[in-house]
Amino acid sequence: MIIPTLENRTRRTGPFLRQMATGMIAICLLATGERTALAEDIKLAVAANFLKPIRVIAKKFEEETGNAVKISAGSTGKLYAQIKKGAPFDAFLAANSREPKRLETEGDIVPGSLFVYAVGQLVLWSHQKGVDPKKMLLDAKFEHIALANPKLAPYGKAAVETMEKLGVTSAAEPKLIKCETVSQAHQFAVIGNVELSFFAYSQIALADEDDKGSSWIVPADQHSKIAQAAVLLKTGETNKAAAEFLAFLKTEPIRKLIVEYGYMVE
């Protein structure tokens, strides 16, 4: 009678265990490969005013789908120029509808993909608490006033229209500080480089009490409507995740989040 020893058992079962281990590794690699194949990166061109909410929205989308969202933020005019030069963005979230419609006319978007994801609100803001920014503007009681470049940024254009409607353009013109984006215009006011600044209300909508300063939310009838449109670009036509992300923007939870950040929705 042969009594099986540990050495004998190992000798007999060793090849079987090795085969099992090899098989399990292959299955794991196959599963990992499948997840990698299904996941897609999305390259978004996003207007600077929408940077805060898009970071939150992108994180939620990544958690739900496993797809990575890469964000490039800037002025709408500059992002449009980059797209025309061949920047490999999949989708464009502008601060207006003009540039997206131009891209549509020029054949650079997927037909039927254009929609308004948010309607922006313009604010005139001072870092000083307890002041009336509108009265400061009307009385010209400021040394400098910041706004985004109206040739590149819709909020800057809306600021110019507001000043024209209020009849303060000539008094404000020598004191204007034109910034590249609304984010820069906001930052100039926060650090005290300017007494007044026009930018997107969303940039202070969720600010802590200590950071709120003084605000005048400019009535919508003082400037052109800031309808912010999104499009799926031709360069992203085959990226299913990009189309899913734009659909995600239209869902009710995300629309509510956009409103929380100081925008209106249609």
ABEGO torsion letter per residue (X at the ends): XBBBBAAAAAAAAAAAAAAAAAAAAAAAAAAAAAAAAABBBBBBBBBAAAAAAAAAAAAAAAAAAGBBBBBBBEBAAAAAAAAAAGBBBABBBBABAAAAAAAAAAGABBBGABBBABBBBBBBBBABBGBBAAAAAAAGBBABBBBBBAAABAAAAAAAAAAAAAGAAAAAAAABBBBABAAAAAAAAAAGABABBBBBAAAAAABBAAAAEBBBBBBAAABBBBBBBBBBBAAAAABAAAAAAAAAAABAAAAAAAAAAGBBBX
